[in-house]
């Protein structure tokens, strides 16, 4: 995880209005709004890396409720179009979402179905998908 975080920080783009890292209370508020607990590694990701801007993917955030990537808002929309309520989105993509289940498994839900490939941790997804530019 530390290696992935370090490499992600090196890839981070400079933007005019940088994102903020959330406080612990921000993560708790987001959990309460979607009624699902965050797996430990996802909470760790939010607290240490959710301010990174890189590439074309825009993972969810919890620090700014006005952001278009604010997890509770993204989740509400994803659920309204059919994403099962036992998972929550971590990143929107054309025709779907990368999403996470309560055990921390990341899956791609596209066009109403889950694809076979999955990642056992948010950090594997960061490395294999986000940082790879998929």
ChimeraX attribute file (.defattr): number of C-alpha atoms within 10 A of each C-alpha:
attribute: neighborCount
match mode: 1-to-1
recipient: residues
	/A:1	15
	/A:2	8
	/A:3	10
	/A:4	14
	/A:5	17
	/A:6	11
	/A:7	13
	/A:8	19
	/A:9	16
	/A:10	11
	/A:11	14
	/A:12	15
	/A:13	13
	/A:14	10
	/A:15	10
	/A:16	6
	/A:17	6
	/A:18	11
	/A:19	15
	/A:20	15
	/A:21	19
	/A:22	19
	/A:23	12
	/A:24	14
	/A:25	11
	/A:26	18
	/A:27	22
	/A:28	14
	/A:29	14
	/A:30	21
	/A:31	17
	/A:32	12
	/A:33	14
	/A:34	16
	/A:35	12
	/A:36	15
	/A:37	17
	/A:38	20
	/A:39	16
	/A:40	14
	/A:41	15
	/A:42	19
	/A:43	19
	/A:44	17
	/A:45	17
	/A:46	23
	/A:47	20
	/A:48	14
	/A:49	19
	/A:50	21
	/A:51	21
	/A:52	22
	/A:53	19
	/A:54	19
	/A:55	14
	/A:56	10
	/A:57	15
	/A:58	17
	/A:59	23
	/A:60	22
	/A:61	28
	/A:62	28
	/A:63	25
	/A:64	15
	/A:65	14
	/A:66	9
	/A:67	14
	/A:68	12
	/A:69	20
	/A:70	18
	/A:71	26
	/A:72	22
	/A:73	19
	/A:74	21
	/A:75	24
	/A:76	16
	/A:77	13
	/A:78	20
	/A:79	16
	/A:80	11
	/A:81	11
	/A:82	13
	/A:83	23
	/A:84	15
	/A:85	15
	/A:86	11
	/A:87	22
	/A:88	26
	/A:89	26
	/A:90	24
	/A:91	21
	/A:92	21
	/A:93	15
	/A:94	7
	/A:95	9
	/A:96	20
	/A:97	24
	/A:98	22
	/A:99	24
	/A:100	26
	/A:101	18
	/A:102	14
	/A:103	14
	/A:104	18
	/A:105	17
	/A:106	24
	/A:107	22
	/A:108	22
	/A:109	22
	/A:110	16
	/A:111	14
	/A:112	13
	/A:113	12
	/A:114	16
	/A:115	12
	/A:116	8
	/A:117	8
	/A:118	16
	/A:119	17
	/A:120	13
	/A:121	18
	/A:122	23
	/A:123	21
	/A:124	17
	/A:125	18
	/A:126	19
	/A:127	17
	/A:128	13
	/A:129	14
	/A:130	19
	/A:131	18
	/A:132	10
	/A:133	12
	/A:134	9
